[in-house]
Amino acid sequence: MKKKSILSQAIYLDTNALRQFAFSVSNVEFSELKYLSDQIGAKLFSPMVAVKEFIKHWQKETIGRLEKINKTARELGRLLDREPIDFEKPHDIENQIIQKINNNLELAGIKIIETPEIALETLIEMAINRIPPFEEKKEKGFRDSVILFSILDHIERDDVSNAVFISGDNIFTNDNIIHLFEEKNCIISISKNLSEAGRLIEEQIGHAFSLKLKREKDTVVTFLKNNFEQIYSFVLANAEVSEYYLKGSGSTEEDNVASDAKIKRILNVQPINISDVSFERTWLKDPVPEGRKGLIFSVLTEFDLLVERYELGILFDQPKVKLASPMGFDELEYRYHKPKIYQVRINKNISVDAHYEEIDGVPTNLELLRVLTY
């Protein structure tokens, strides 16, 4: 029987974990996880099925936007009586996305696990008997089963005795699935997202290292706060935001704008404070200059937005006609929907790449490099 490690030796990422850092690895939560995993020598992996699903998601999202652009180009062509402007082809976009994601996975140090041979009879038996990850009330489970067997096969081949699996799918917390890992003599910890996995690794590293890391972060956070006026100006001057970014996932439910709402105007922007810091993880192409250190930090930024949303009209508020003169019904103005304009305040974490020097353990000479939004 293999000796169990008290530290995780492998970290596996499901599709929803890959989506968290999306097209850019300059993500504070991922950077922190990568930094911590490097400290304990844990490698990052993702099953082939999860990677393919991740690629398909971005292809669908990007091509959908390209189709809207092409439609607009055709309409302009008709209006101006000329040939439409030619944009990139969907096939070219698909190949670019595959290359981009593969490059990002390599840059992030995430290795792809090949899908092992899985007996069809095994999957059929699991599906018929609703053995997890096949679910009792839903006709789903094939994809999750392939991911599960891919990880179990890798654990056995690489002699992994302690691992973390990052997945937002609660089916993987099922006792029967945990038992499959136990049969491989492996301690498995299921984390819902990158942040939760990072906290788990911190716990594994131990109290002493955590305190050391916290002291380092507190020192740098204090340093950044002392330079907040410079950071404030840099974020306002260099950040670019889209409606997609502002409506995307916020830190809390209150920090989200309804998906069916339209942002009419940004009324005010206010960088508030430094919300998180990650060391030694700048993902720029150029290496960190000698004598300097790299870091990524998040600036919690408050946005005041003017939002328009169409809401269903109240039934008893609809216009009516007297039965004595029913012909007037044709002249009614219907109000099944009516727009509501209101102000909403949300918070967003904006990532910033930076370099700094450290003299006798004290950070100094902050150089801000770029602001990252998606």
N, C-alpha and C positions, 0 to 999 in steps of 0.2 A: 504493500500500500504506500502510495506516495505521501511524502511529508507535506502537510498543509502550511502554506505561507500565511503569516498574519497580515501581510500587505497584498493588495490586488496586483496580479501580474498581467492582467489583460482588461481592457475596457472596450465593450462592444456597443456600437451606436446603431440604433434603429433609424428608420427613415425620418421620423419626427425629430430626432436628435440632430440629424444632418441638416434639416431645414432650419434649425436655430441659428446656424452661422451662415447658411445660404451661400451666396456667391462670393462672399468675402470671409477670410479667416480672421479679420480684424474684429473680433467679437470678444467682449470682455469676459463673458461667462466661459466661452471655449478656451480663450487664452489662459484663464485661471486654471481650468481643468488640465490643459496641456502642461502648464508649468508644474502643477502638483504631481501629475503622472510622471513627468520626467524626474522629479525628486525621488520617487520610489521605484523607478525603472519599469513602470507599467506601459505596455504598448497599446496603441489604439487600433481597433479593427471595425470593419463594417461588412455584413454579409452582402454578397453580390446582388441578391434580390432587393435589399434595401437601397443599394446604390442605384440600381436600374429604376426603381420607383421614384427615387429622388430626381434622377435625370428626366424622367417622364413628366414629373410635376413642373419642372422649370421649362421644359420644351413647350408644354401646353400653355403655361402662363405667358411665355414670350411670343409664341406664334399667335396667340389670341390677340396680343397687342399689335403685332405686325399686320394681322388681317384688318384691324381697325384703321391702321395707317394706310394700307393699300386701298381700302374702301374710300377713304377721304381723298386719296390721290386720283382715283377714278372719277369721283364726283367733281373735283377741280378740273380734271381734263375735259369733262363734258361742258362745264361752265365756261372754260376758256377756249374751247374748241381746239384742243391740242392733245398730243399723246400724254397719257399719265406718266408722272415721274416714276422711274423704276427703282424699287427698293430691293433689299436682300430677299432671297428666296427662302421659303420655309426649310427646304432641305439643307441649305447652307447654315441656317440658324441652328438646326438640330445638331449638325456636326460641330459647330462652334461651342455649343453648350456641353456636349460630351467631352470635348477637349478641355474646356474651362473647368468643369467639375473634376475631371481626372487630375488636372494640374493642381487644383486646390486641395484635393485629397492627399496628393503627394506632398505638397507644401505643408499641410497640417500634420503629416506623419501618420495618416490613417491608411492602413493596409486593407485591401479587399479580400474577403474570405470567399474562395470558390465554393459553389454549391456541391455537396457530396452526392453520391448515388443514394437515392432513397427508394426503397421498395414500394411500388404502387400499391401492393396489398396492404402495406402498413398504413398508408394514408387513407385507403378505402375503409379499413377497419376503424381507424380513428374517427373518420367522418360519420360512419354509420352509428357508432356508439357515443358520438359527441364527446370524445376524449379531448381535453384541452391540448392545444389551443383552439380546436373546433368548439363552437359555442352551442349551448343548449337551444337558444331561441332564435339564432340567426344562422343563415346559410353562408357562413364565412369560417375561415380557419386555414385554408390551403397556404396562403402567403405566410402567415405566422408560423405554420408548421415547418415550412422550408427554412425560415430564419432560425427557428429553434434547433432543427437538426444540423444546420450549418455551424452554429455556435457549439453544440455538443460535440460535433466531430472535431472542431478545431481545439476544443479543450482537451480532448483525448489525445490528439496528435501532438500537441505542444506541451502536454503534461502540466496543464494549468490547474492549480489547486484553490485559487482565490480570484474571483473576477467580479466586475461590475457590468451590468447590462442596462443601458439607458434607453428606455422606451416609455412612451405615454400610454401604451396599451395595457390596461389593467389585467388582461387575460394572463400575462406572463407572471403575475403574482400568485396565480393559482397554486395550491399546495401540491397538486399532481405534477406540475411543471418543476417546482422547486425540488421535488423528490427525484426527478430525472437528473438534475445536477448533483444531488447527493449521491446518486448511484455512480456517478463519475468521480466521486470523492472530491468534489469541488464546492467551495463556499461561494454562493452566488448572491449578490446584492442587486436588487432592482431599483433603479432611480428613474423618476418621471421625466427629468430634464437635466440639462448640463449643470445648472446651479446646484441641484440636489446631489448630483454625482460628485461635484467639487467639494461639497460639505462632507460627504462620506469619506472621500480620500483624506481630507484634512483630519478627520477623526482617526483614520488609520495611521496616519503619520505620527500621531502622538501629541500629547499635551505640550511637551517641551518644544517641538518644532513649530507647533501652532502658535505658541507664544512668541517665538522668534519671528515667525512670519508676520504676526500681527504688529509687533513692534516696528518691523521694517515698513509695513504698509502705513501705520500711523505716522511714521516719520515723513514718508513721501506725501501722504495726504496733507499733513501740516504744511509741508513745503509747497504743495500745489495751491493750498488755500491762501498761503502768503503771496502767491503770484496770481491770484484769481482775477485781478483787474486785467492782466495780460491775457489770461485764458478767455475771459469774458469778451474782450474785443476780438480775439482771434476766432472764436466760435461765430459771433455775429457777422464777421467779415467773410468767412469762408464756408460756412455750412450752407448746403443746398437741400431743400426739402420738397417732396412731392406730396400730392394728396394721398397717394398710396402709403407713403411713409407716415403721414399724420394720422391716417385712419387705421394703420396697422396695430399689431398687438402692443398694448401698453403694459406698465408694471402692475396695474390693477384694473378691475372692470370699469372704474370711473375714469380711467385714463384712455378709454377707447371712444371713438366716434362711430355712431351707428353706420353699418355698411351701406344702408340705403339713403344715407344723408349726403348732401353736397356741401363741401366747405366753400363758402363764398369769399371769405377774407380772413387774413391773419391780422388781428387787431393789435396784438402785442406779443413780444418774445422776451423772456427774461431767464437767462442762465442763473440757477439758484445756488448750487453747490457741487462739490465733487462727490459722486455717489459710489464709485468703485475704482479700484486700481489693480493692474496686473503688471508684474515685472518682466523684463527681458523678452518681451514679445512684440516687437515691431515687425510687421509683415511687408515692409517696403523692400524693393528689389536690392537697393544698396545696403551693404552691411553696416552695422552700428560702428561709427568711427572709434578708433582706438582711444582709450581713456574715457569713454562715455558709456552710458547705460541707456537701454531702451525701455520704454514702458507704454502701456495703453491705459487710458483712464476714461471714465464716463463722467459727463457733465449733465446733471439733472437739469432739464430746461423746461420752463413753464410756457405754454402756448395759450393765448386767449384767441378763440376762433369764433367767427360768425358762421353759423351753420343753417342750411335750409333743408327741411325734411317734409315730405308729403305724408299727411296722416289721413286716415279714413274720416269722412264727415260723420257727424252724429245723425242717426236715423231720423230722430224727431225734428232735426234742424233742416230737413230737406224742404224745398218749396212745394206747395200744395195747390190744388185747383178745386174749385167748388163743383160738385156734381151737376149743379144747375147750368153750368156753362162748361161742359167737358172739352169743347174745342180749344180752350185756352191751354190745355195740357201740352200742345206742341210748342208753346212759347216759353215753357219753363226752362230755367237755367239750372242744370244739374250740378250738384256740389258733392259728388261722391268722394273727391279728394280735394284737400285744400292745403296749401303750403304753410308751414310754420317756420318762422325765422327766429333763432334764439342764439344766445351766447353760451359757449362751453369752454371750460378750462381743463387742459390735459397736461400731463407731464411726460416727457420723453428723455431717455438717456442717449446722449450723443457721444460717440466714441472719438477720442483724439489720440493720434500717435505723437510721441515726443521722445527727445533725447535729453539727458542731463548728466552732469558730472557728480562724482561723489568724492569729497575731500575729507579724510579722517572720519568717515561714516556719516558725513553731513551732505545731503543733496544740495546742488547749486547749479547755476547757469542753465536754466530751462530753455530748451529750443523746441517750439511747437512745429510739427511737420505737416499734418493734414487732419481734416475733420472727416469723419465717415458717417454717412447716412445711406439708406438703401432706397 
